[in-house]
Amino acid sequence: MKPEKGSIHSNEVIRVIVDGPRDPRLNMSIDEAIARLRYDVGYDTLRIYMWKPTGVSIGRRQDPYREINIQAVEENEYILVRRPTGGSALIHKEGGELTYSVVLSSSHPFYNLDVATSASAIATGIANAVKALGLNADIGTFKGVDESPLCYVRSGTSDVVVMGKKISGSAQRRSWNVLLQHGTFLLDFNKAEWVDVIKVSGKDRSLLDNIAGLYQLLNTNIDLKDIIDALIDSMVKTLGFKDYVMGSFTPEEIDLSWKLYRSKYSTDKWNIQGIEDNDL
């Protein structure tokens, strides 16, 4: 039974969307559209997706000229996009990462927590998925730095650490009367690729040795479907929902996603200058 719009609470039903690999600019457009239309849709949403081609995302307030090697981005034919959330730069390798986004209404208990506490609570779902796949995982134990152009060497309450290696981090935003959190789940990690694109040096560079992907930590092969199934199961439980429905985008979400793609996430005004159109 589909509940009435706006009636979803933490102990009821969440919509889950397992999406395919998409253009980095469209990925960010979709997540913002889901957040903006939360109360029209009537469901909180967990979206799991990948990237094609490889993307380089920067935080909402970052200066790409200071912190990114834009020439290397272009030479590697990566796509640079500014996230609607905060944090620092990341490479989203085609085939090398699962990304999740969570959109929760203001009636969800996590909405009333501070950013650090709510981010950690949500990341528990990633840690529990890792445990279900056969590895021990901790949250918030990564010994990184406070500030860096590279997101993965920064310490955060939502860091997921396996065998001393960070495999997941997140960024969050509170706008449109919802909580939007992006999170990464590395499947593979190549230090040389990240150093080529993101301007890291000194201690930041050495910390890259403490990052890894799930495939590099598991002793056995694993199907992507099994990872996604573990993510769904653990995230739904962690977020406090009784059940979930496998869903897709509404026509309104699709329309808004394409509008955001064209007028915001494909423009230098947003991606390079960080200027947001308040009319959207």
C-alpha positions as CSV (number, residue, x, y, z in Angstrom):
1,M,0.0,0.0,0.0
2,K,1.4,3.4,-0.9
3,P,1.2,5.9,1.9
4,E,-0.2,9.4,1.5
5,K,2.3,12.0,0.3
6,G,4.4,13.4,3.1
7,S,3.3,10.7,5.6
8,I,6.5,8.6,5.6
9,H,8.3,8.3,9.0
10,S,11.4,6.5,10.1
11,N,9.5,3.3,11.0
12,E,7.6,2.9,7.8
13,V,8.7,2.6,4.1
14,I,11.6,4.0,2.1
15,R,11.9,4.1,-1.6
16,V,15.0,2.4,-3.0
17,I,16.3,3.3,-6.5
18,V,19.1,1.1,-7.9
19,D,20.4,3.2,-10.7
20,G,22.9,2.5,-13.5
21,P,26.1,4.4,-14.3
22,R,25.4,7.9,-15.3
23,D,27.1,11.1,-16.4
24,P,28.5,12.8,-13.3
25,R,26.6,16.0,-14.0
26,L,23.3,14.0,-14.3
27,N,24.1,12.1,-11.1
28,M,24.2,15.4,-9.1
29,S,21.2,16.7,-10.9
30,I,19.2,13.7,-10.0
31,D,20.1,13.8,-6.3
32,E,19.2,17.4,-6.1
33,A,15.9,16.8,-7.9
34,I,15.0,14.0,-5.4
35,A,15.8,16.3,-2.5
36,R,13.7,19.2,-3.9
37,L,10.7,17.0,-4.7
38,R,10.7,14.9,-1.5
39,Y,7.3,16.2,-0.3
40,D,5.7,15.8,-3.8
41,V,6.9,12.2,-4.0
42,G,5.9,11.2,-0.5
43,Y,8.8,8.9,0.2
44,D,12.3,9.2,1.7
45,T,14.7,7.8,-0.8
46,L,17.9,5.7,-0.9
47,R,19.6,5.8,-4.3
48,I,22.5,3.6,-5.2
49,Y,24.4,4.5,-8.4
50,M,27.7,4.5,-10.3
51,W,29.5,6.9,-12.7
52,K,30.2,6.9,-16.5
53,P,32.6,8.3,-17.5
54,T,34.9,8.8,-14.5
55,G,33.9,12.0,-12.7
56,V,35.8,14.4,-10.4
57,S,33.5,16.0,-8.0
58,I,34.3,19.0,-5.8
59,G,32.6,20.3,-2.7
60,R,30.1,23.1,-2.8
61,R,32.5,25.7,-1.6
62,Q,35.8,24.5,-3.2
63,D,37.9,26.5,-5.6
64,P,38.8,24.2,-8.5
65,Y,41.7,26.3,-9.7
66,R,43.4,26.1,-6.4
67,E,42.7,22.4,-5.5
68,I,42.2,20.5,-8.8
69,N,44.6,19.9,-11.8
70,I,42.0,20.9,-14.4
71,Q,44.4,20.1,-17.2
72,A,44.7,16.5,-16.0
73,V,40.9,16.3,-15.7
74,E,40.6,17.3,-19.4
75,E,43.5,15.1,-20.6
76,N,42.0,12.0,-18.8
77,E,38.6,12.9,-20.3
78,Y,37.1,13.0,-16.8
79,I,34.1,15.2,-16.1
80,L,34.3,17.8,-13.4
81,V,31.2,18.6,-11.4
82,R,30.4,20.6,-8.3
83,R,28.4,18.7,-5.7
84,P,25.4,20.3,-4.0
85,T,26.9,19.0,-0.7
86,G,30.1,20.1,1.0
87,G,33.5,18.4,1.5
88,S,36.5,18.3,-0.8
89,A,37.4,16.7,-4.1
90,L,36.9,13.1,-5.1
91,I,37.5,10.9,-8.1
92,H,34.6,8.7,-9.0
93,K,36.1,5.9,-11.1
94,E,34.0,4.3,-13.7
95,G,33.4,0.8,-12.4
96,G,35.4,1.5,-9.2
97,E,32.8,2.9,-6.9
98,L,29.3,2.6,-5.6
99,T,27.7,5.9,-4.5
100,Y,24.7,6.3,-2.3
101,S,22.5,9.3,-1.7
102,V,19.9,9.5,1.1
103,V,17.1,12.0,1.2
104,L,15.2,12.2,4.5
105,S,12.3,14.4,5.4
106,S,12.3,16.7,8.4
107,S,10.1,14.2,10.3
108,H,12.9,11.6,10.3
109,P,14.8,11.4,13.6
110,F,18.2,11.9,11.9
111,Y,17.1,15.3,10.7
112,N,17.1,16.7,14.2
113,L,20.6,15.5,14.9
114,D,23.7,17.7,14.1
115,V,25.6,17.0,10.9
116,A,28.4,15.0,12.5
117,T,26.1,12.7,14.5
118,S,23.6,12.2,11.7
119,A,26.4,11.5,9.1
120,S,27.9,8.9,11.5
121,A,24.5,7.3,12.0
122,I,23.8,7.0,8.3
123,A,27.3,5.6,7.7
124,T,26.6,2.8,10.1
125,G,24.6,1.3,7.2
126,I,27.8,1.1,5.1
127,A,29.8,-0.4,7.9
128,N,27.1,-3.0,8.6
129,A,27.0,-3.9,4.8
130,V,30.8,-4.4,4.9
131,K,30.3,-6.7,7.9
132,A,27.7,-8.7,6.1
133,L,30.2,-9.2,3.3
134,G,32.7,-10.7,5.7
135,L,34.9,-7.9,6.9
136,N,35.1,-5.9,10.1
137,A,34.4,-2.2,9.8
138,D,34.7,0.8,12.2
139,I,33.3,4.3,11.9
140,G,35.1,7.5,12.5
141,T,38.5,6.0,13.4
142,F,40.4,7.3,10.3
143,K,43.4,9.4,11.4
144,G,43.5,12.0,8.7
145,V,43.8,15.8,8.5
146,D,41.2,18.5,9.3
147,E,41.6,20.3,6.0
148,S,42.7,19.1,2.5
149,P,41.7,19.5,-1.1
150,L,41.3,15.8,-1.2
151,C,38.2,14.5,0.7
152,Y,39.4,11.0,1.4
153,V,42.4,12.1,3.6
154,R,40.2,14.3,5.8
155,S,38.9,12.8,9.1
156,G,35.2,12.6,9.5
157,T,32.6,11.1,11.8
158,S,31.2,9.1,8.8
159,D,34.5,7.5,7.7
160,V,34.2,3.8,7.3
161,V,37.5,2.0,8.0
162,V,38.3,-1.6,7.2
163,M,41.7,-3.1,8.3
164,G,43.0,0.5,8.8
165,K,41.9,1.5,5.3
166,K,39.2,4.1,4.6
167,I,36.7,2.9,2.0
168,S,33.8,5.3,2.5
169,G,33.1,8.9,3.4
170,S,30.2,11.3,3.0
171,A,29.0,14.9,2.7
172,Q,25.7,16.4,3.8
173,R,23.4,19.3,3.2
174,R,20.2,20.6,4.9
175,S,18.1,22.5,2.3
176,W,14.6,22.3,1.0
177,N,13.5,21.0,4.4
178,V,15.3,17.7,3.9
179,L,18.6,16.0,4.8
180,L,20.6,15.1,1.7
181,Q,23.7,12.9,2.3
182,H,26.0,11.6,-0.4
183,G,28.4,8.8,0.4
184,T,31.0,6.8,-1.5
185,F,31.8,3.1,-1.2
186,L,35.1,2.4,-2.9
187,L,35.4,-0.9,-4.8
188,D,38.8,-0.1,-6.2
189,F,41.5,2.5,-5.6
190,N,44.4,3.7,-7.6
191,K,46.6,6.2,-5.8
192,A,48.4,7.5,-8.9
193,E,45.1,8.5,-10.5
194,W,44.1,10.6,-7.6
195,V,47.5,12.3,-7.2
196,D,47.4,13.2,-10.9
197,V,44.1,15.1,-10.6
198,I,43.9,16.4,-7.1
199,K,46.6,18.7,-5.7
200,V,47.9,16.8,-2.7
201,S,51.3,17.0,-1.1
202,G,53.2,16.1,2.1
203,K,51.2,14.4,4.8
204,D,48.1,14.4,2.5
205,R,49.9,12.3,0.0
206,S,51.2,9.8,2.5
207,L,47.7,9.3,3.8
208,L,46.6,8.0,0.4
209,D,48.3,4.7,1.5
210,N,45.5,4.3,4.0
211,I,42.7,4.2,1.4
212,A,41.5,1.1,-0.3
213,G,38.6,-0.4,-2.2
214,L,36.5,-3.4,-1.2
215,Y,37.8,-5.5,-4.0
216,Q,41.4,-5.0,-2.7
217,L,40.4,-6.0,0.8
218,L,38.4,-9.1,0.1
219,N,40.2,-12.4,-0.3
220,T,37.5,-13.7,-2.6
221,N,35.6,-12.5,-5.7
222,I,32.2,-11.0,-5.1
223,D,29.4,-10.1,-7.4
224,L,28.3,-6.4,-7.6
225,K,24.7,-7.6,-7.0
226,D,25.7,-9.1,-3.6
227,I,27.3,-5.8,-2.6
228,I,24.2,-3.8,-3.6
229,D,21.9,-6.3,-1.8
230,A,24.0,-5.9,1.4
231,L,23.9,-2.1,1.1
232,I,20.1,-2.0,0.7
233,D,19.4,-4.4,3.6
234,S,21.8,-2.6,6.0
235,M,20.9,0.9,5.0
236,V,17.1,0.3,5.3
237,K,17.6,-1.1,8.8
238,T,20.0,1.6,9.9
239,L,17.7,4.3,8.7
240,G,14.9,2.8,10.8
241,F,12.5,1.7,8.2
242,K,10.2,-1.3,8.5
243,D,10.3,-2.1,4.8
244,Y,11.2,-0.6,1.4
245,V,9.8,-0.4,-2.1
246,M,12.0,-0.7,-5.2
247,G,11.1,2.4,-7.1
248,S,12.1,4.6,-10.0
249,F,12.0,8.3,-10.7
250,T,8.7,10.2,-11.1
251,P,8.1,12.2,-14.3
252,E,8.5,15.3,-12.2
253,E,11.9,14.2,-10.9
254,I,13.0,13.4,-14.4
255,D,11.9,16.8,-15.7
256,L,13.6,18.6,-12.9
257,S,16.8,16.5,-13.2
258,W,17.1,17.5,-16.9
259,K,16.4,21.1,-16.0
260,L,19.1,21.1,-13.4
261,Y,21.5,19.3,-15.7
262,R,21.1,21.9,-18.4
263,S,20.9,25.1,-16.4
264,K,23.2,24.2,-13.5
265,Y,25.4,21.1,-13.5
266,S,26.6,21.5,-17.1
267,T,27.6,25.1,-16.6
268,D,30.9,26.8,-15.6
269,K,28.8,29.2,-13.6
270,W,28.2,26.4,-11.1
271,N,31.0,23.9,-11.6
272,I,33.8,26.4,-11.8
273,Q,32.6,29.6,-10.2
274,G,30.2,28.0,-7.7
275,I,27.4,30.5,-8.3
276,E,24.0,29.0,-7.6
277,D,20.8,30.3,-9.3
278,N,18.3,31.0,-6.6
279,D,15.4,30.7,-9.1
280,L,15.9,27.0,-9.4
